Amino acid sequence: MKRVKNERTEKLIAQLERAAHEQKSPLWKRLAVELAKPTRNLREVNLYKLNQYSKPDEILLVPGKVLAVGELDHTITLAAFKVSGQAREKILGAKGKLLTVEELMKKAPKGTNVRIIG
């Protein structure tokens, strides 16, 4: 797999690959592959899509950036590589939770009940 130059991203990819191997979880392997792509190819997901395709209290994972277009009318737990400032405010305003990918790996080590959006 091609390595990226960002030190934080390299560490995260290594952690994801380790977790995928230890937990036998295809979710973490897939996320490692997604994050190894160039940043210009990372996914961008708007809030209205999260609202449209998620259920209340669901755990979502966005392998890219979450943008603030649209509204969120139910609570979600979201882990994303990046979240815009306005999207962060809207998610927290809807009583949602934001996690880093590392925190999500600790909360759901096998990746069960986590849905990738984007």
Backbone as CSV, one residue per row, in Angstrom:
resi,resn,N_x,N_y,N_z,CA_x,CA_y,CA_z,C_x,C_y,C_z
1,MET,0.843,-1.164,0.000,0.000,0.000,0.000,0.900,1.243,0.000
2,LYS,0.520,2.218,-0.793,1.285,3.457,-0.875,1.154,4.240,0.431
3,ARG,2.244,4.771,0.905,2.233,5.520,2.155,2.031,6.996,1.894
4,VAL,1.391,7.657,2.827,1.130,9.086,2.727,2.166,9.844,3.534
5,LYS,2.249,11.157,3.304,3.284,11.948,3.950,2.849,12.518,5.302
6,ASN,1.561,12.625,5.548,1.072,13.183,6.796,1.337,12.189,7.933
7,GLU,2.058,12.628,8.939,2.461,11.745,10.041,1.260,11.199,10.816
8,ARG,0.282,12.057,11.089,-0.920,11.632,11.821,-1.670,10.554,11.036
9,THR,-1.797,10.759,9.732,-2.507,9.801,8.892,-1.749,8.480,8.818
10,GLU,-0.436,8.544,8.726,0.363,7.311,8.694,0.171,6.495,9.963
11,LYS,0.167,7.175,11.116,-0.051,6.478,12.394,-1.431,5.834,12.437
12,LEU,-2.440,6.594,11.998,-3.808,6.093,12.019,-3.959,4.884,11.101
13,ILE,-3.361,4.948,9.916,-3.432,3.818,8.985,-2.780,2.585,9.611
14,ALA,-1.633,2.762,10.265,-0.956,1.640,10.922,-1.832,1.054,12.033
15,GLN,-2.480,1.917,12.828,-3.374,1.436,13.892,-4.549,0.663,13.295
16,LEU,-5.115,1.186,12.204,-6.246,0.522,11.567,-5.852,-0.845,11.013
17,GLU,-4.683,-0.914,10.394,-4.224,-2.190,9.859,-3.979,-3.199,10.977
18,ARG,-3.406,-2.727,12.080,-3.167,-3.596,13.231,-4.492,-4.101,13.800
19,ALA,-5.458,-3.192,13.962,-6.768,-3.578,14.495,-7.484,-4.540,13.549
20,ALA,-7.357,-4.311,12.244,-7.992,-5.205,11.269,-7.429,-6.615,11.394
21,HIS,-6.129,-6.703,11.592,-5.494,-8.021,11.716,-5.853,-8.684,13.051
22,GLU,-5.748,-7.925,14.146,-6.000,-8.493,15.476,-7.460,-8.869,15.679
23,GLN,-8.372,-7.997,15.238,-9.804,-8.217,15.462,-10.472,-8.972,14.319
24,LYS,-9.712,-9.204,13.243,-10.265,-9.827,12.037,-11.492,-9.042,11.559
25,SER,-11.320,-7.727,11.490,-12.404,-6.832,11.132,-12.161,-6.201,9.761
26,PRO,-12.997,-6.515,8.785,-12.831,-5.920,7.461,-13.111,-4.411,7.450
27,LEU,-13.871,-3.929,8.420,-14.177,-2.502,8.490,-12.905,-1.674,8.648
28,TRP,-12.036,-2.063,9.559,-10.817,-1.283,9.798,-9.865,-1.377,8.610
29,LYS,-9.817,-2.529,7.960,-8.970,-2.687,6.768,-9.462,-1.776,5.654
30,ARG,-10.767,-1.759,5.450,-11.339,-0.904,4.407,-11.065,0.561,4.685
31,LEU,-11.183,0.964,5.938,-10.923,2.352,6.299,-9.452,2.709,6.084
32,ALA,-8.546,1.782,6.392,-7.117,2.023,6.164,-6.850,2.250,4.679
33,VAL,-7.479,1.467,3.832,-7.314,1.631,2.381,-7.862,2.980,1.930
34,GLU,-9.013,3.361,2.457,-9.619,4.654,2.086,-8.731,5.827,2.499
35,LEU,-8.180,5.767,3.707,-7.367,6.882,4.197,-5.998,6.945,3.532
36,ALA,-5.562,5.870,2.898,-4.278,5.872,2.200,-4.373,6.564,0.846
37,LYS,-5.591,6.821,0.403,-5.776,7.517,-0.871,-5.344,8.981,-0.724
38,PRO,-5.034,9.639,-1.837,-4.698,11.072,-1.762,-5.854,11.871,-1.153
39,THR,-5.535,12.936,-0.429,-6.580,13.715,0.247,-7.577,14.308,-0.738
40,ARG,-7.168,14.588,-1.928,-8.130,15.137,-2.899,-9.180,14.098,-3.296
41,ASN,-8.906,12.819,-3.020,-9.859,11.754,-3.338,-10.684,11.308,-2.132
42,LEU,-10.472,11.927,-0.970,-11.269,11.563,0.201,-12.718,11.988,-0.019
43,ARG,-13.617,11.261,0.573,-15.043,11.533,0.397,-15.466,12.772,1.175
44,GLU,-16.453,13.465,0.629,-17.071,14.594,1.317,-18.554,14.278,1.434
45,VAL,-19.068,14.326,2.653,-20.460,13.981,2.915,-21.125,15.158,3.606
46,ASN,-22.292,15.552,3.113,-23.043,16.638,3.728,-23.995,16.103,4.790
47,LEU,-24.373,16.983,5.713,-25.258,16.575,6.810,-26.601,16.043,6.323
48,TYR,-27.140,16.615,5.248,-28.442,16.130,4.791,-28.367,14.664,4.355
49,LYS,-27.223,14.225,3.850,-27.059,12.806,3.490,-26.993,11.940,4.744
50,LEU,-26.285,12.426,5.764,-26.244,11.684,7.028,-27.644,11.568,7.606
51,ASN,-28.399,12.661,7.539,-29.760,12.677,8.058,-30.650,11.716,7.268
52,GLN,-30.481,11.700,5.969,-31.309,10.888,5.082,-31.044,9.394,5.235
53,TYR,-29.793,9.007,5.396,-29.428,7.595,5.380,-29.132,6.994,6.748
54,SER,-29.365,7.731,7.816,-29.092,7.183,9.151,-30.368,7.098,9.968
55,LYS,-30.275,6.285,11.006,-31.375,6.135,11.953,-30.965,6.798,13.259
56,PRO,-31.917,7.171,14.099,-31.556,7.762,15.394,-30.637,6.852,16.204
57,ASP,-29.669,7.446,16.847,-28.708,6.776,17.731,-27.809,5.770,17.013
58,GLU,-27.661,5.897,15.725,-26.796,5.009,14.957,-25.345,5.494,15.016
59,ILE,-24.398,4.566,14.896,-22.974,4.910,14.862,-22.542,4.937,13.405
60,LEU,-22.050,6.095,12.957,-21.656,6.286,11.567,-20.169,6.589,11.470
61,LEU,-19.589,6.189,10.356,-18.184,6.436,10.086,-18.060,7.023,8.684
62,VAL,-17.414,8.184,8.586,-17.192,8.830,7.296,-15.691,8.824,7.026
63,PRO,-15.253,8.086,5.998,-13.827,8.070,5.674,-13.450,9.284,4.822
64,GLY,-13.611,10.447,5.397,-13.341,11.684,4.697,-13.791,12.857,5.545
65,LYS,-14.413,13.848,4.880,-14.807,15.071,5.575,-16.318,15.226,5.587
66,VAL,-16.852,15.695,6.717,-18.277,15.983,6.857,-18.458,17.489,6.699
67,LEU,-19.372,17.875,5.796,-19.650,19.277,5.529,-21.026,19.654,6.065
68,ALA,-21.290,20.954,6.199,-22.453,21.430,6.935,-23.716,21.668,6.112
69,VAL,-23.777,21.270,4.862,-24.963,21.525,4.053,-26.105,20.643,4.549
70,GLY,-27.214,21.265,4.918,-28.374,20.532,5.399,-28.486,20.580,6.909
71,GLU,-29.474,19.864,7.408,-29.741,19.819,8.845,-29.757,18.368,9.311
72,LEU,-29.635,18.214,10.604,-29.688,16.898,11.237,-30.832,16.942,12.246
73,ASP,-31.829,16.041,12.095,-32.993,16.108,12.977,-33.071,14.960,13.984
74,HIS,-31.990,14.181,14.104,-31.940,13.127,15.119,-30.497,12.972,15.595
75,THR,-30.349,12.277,16.714,-29.002,12.119,17.281,-28.265,10.984,16.584
76,ILE,-26.980,11.203,16.380,-26.108,10.170,15.830,-24.776,10.231,16.563
77,THR,-24.042,9.166,16.475,-22.648,9.157,16.921,-21.828,9.072,15.650
78,LEU,-20.947,10.040,15.451,-20.221,10.151,14.194,-18.723,10.158,14.419
79,ALA,-18.034,9.343,13.639,-16.572,9.383,13.588,-16.211,9.718,12.152
80,ALA,-15.332,10.682,11.990,-14.907,11.094,10.651,-13.457,11.533,10.718
81,PHE,-12.805,11.491,9.564,-11.426,11.936,9.503,-11.351,13.449,9.721
82,LYS,-12.298,14.186,9.140,-12.379,15.636,9.328,-13.848,16.047,9.405
83,VAL,-14.131,17.101,10.177,-15.483,17.649,10.286,-15.352,19.165,10.220
84,SER,-16.144,19.801,9.360,-16.087,21.258,9.280,-16.646,21.869,10.566
85,GLY,-16.284,23.103,10.834,-16.723,23.774,12.060,-18.232,23.898,12.156
86,GLN,-18.886,24.292,11.048,-20.341,24.430,11.067,-21.028,23.073,11.222
87,ALA,-20.476,22.042,10.600,-21.061,20.703,10.744,-20.950,20.242,12.187
88,ARG,-19.812,20.523,12.823,-19.612,20.169,14.234,-20.689,20.814,15.098
89,GLU,-20.941,22.110,14.873,-21.968,22.828,15.651,-23.351,22.211,15.445
90,LYS,-23.688,21.890,14.199,-25.012,21.321,13.914,-25.187,19.929,14.527
91,ILE,-24.145,19.118,14.476,-24.224,17.761,15.046,-24.388,17.841,16.559
92,LEU,-23.576,18.665,17.196,-23.684,18.817,18.648,-24.999,19.485,19.031
93,GLY,-25.515,20.384,18.183,-26.808,21.026,18.422,-27.961,20.042,18.367
94,ALA,-27.799,18.967,17.600,-28.823,17.922,17.496,-28.599,16.839,18.559
95,LYS,-27.774,17.145,19.564,-27.457,16.227,20.662,-26.687,14.999,20.187
96,GLY,-25.968,15.137,19.073,-25.150,14.045,18.564,-23.790,14.026,19.235
97,LYS,-23.031,12.978,18.961,-21.686,12.840,19.529,-20.687,12.762,18.391
98,LEU,-19.540,13.370,18.596,-18.444,13.294,17.643,-17.292,12.525,18.263
99,LEU,-16.759,11.583,17.522,-15.625,10.787,17.981,-14.517,10.871,16.954
100,THR,-13.304,10.697,17.407,-12.213,10.509,16.464,-12.250,9.047,16.025
101,VAL,-11.546,8.739,14.963,-11.500,7.348,14.506,-10.857,6.470,15.575
102,GLU,-9.852,7.006,16.264,-9.189,6.250,17.326,-10.160,5.928,18.461
103,GLU,-11.001,6.910,18.836,-11.991,6.676,19.893,-13.014,5.627,19.461
104,LEU,-13.401,5.670,18.183,-14.350,4.682,17.682,-13.744,3.282,17.709
105,MET,-12.449,3.177,17.414,-11.780,1.873,17.449,-11.808,1.296,18.866
106,LYS,-11.716,2.147,19.876,-11.785,1.675,21.258,-13.216,1.326,21.651
107,LYS,-14.178,2.118,21.165,-15.577,1.905,21.523,-16.154,0.658,20.849
108,ALA,-15.765,0.417,19.591,-16.268,-0.737,18.842,-15.087,-1.449,18.196
109,PRO,-14.303,-2.208,18.986,-13.068,-2.795,18.467,-13.254,-3.733,17.270
110,LYS,-14.356,-4.433,17.199,-14.589,-5.330,16.071,-15.297,-4.623,14.915
111,GLY,-15.740,-3.400,15.157,-16.406,-2.642,14.106,-17.859,-3.031,13.888
112,THR,-18.427,-3.766,14.838,-19.817,-4.167,14.703,-20.731,-2.981,15.008
113,ASN,-21.871,-2.946,14.363,-22.868,-1.876,14.512,-22.324,-0.512,14.102
114,VAL,-21.337,-0.488,13.246,-20.798,0.766,12.705,-21.079,0.758,11.209
115,ARG,-21.629,1.852,10.725,-21.985,1.933,9.309,-21.130,2.990,8.616
116,ILE,-20.531,2.618,7.488,-19.766,3.571,6.689,-20.723,4.315,5.776
117,ILE,-20.613,5.630,5.802,-21.440,6.479,4.931,-20.481,7.284,4.064
118,GLY,-20.783,7.341,2.778,-19.975,8.177,1.881,-19.304,7.395,0.812
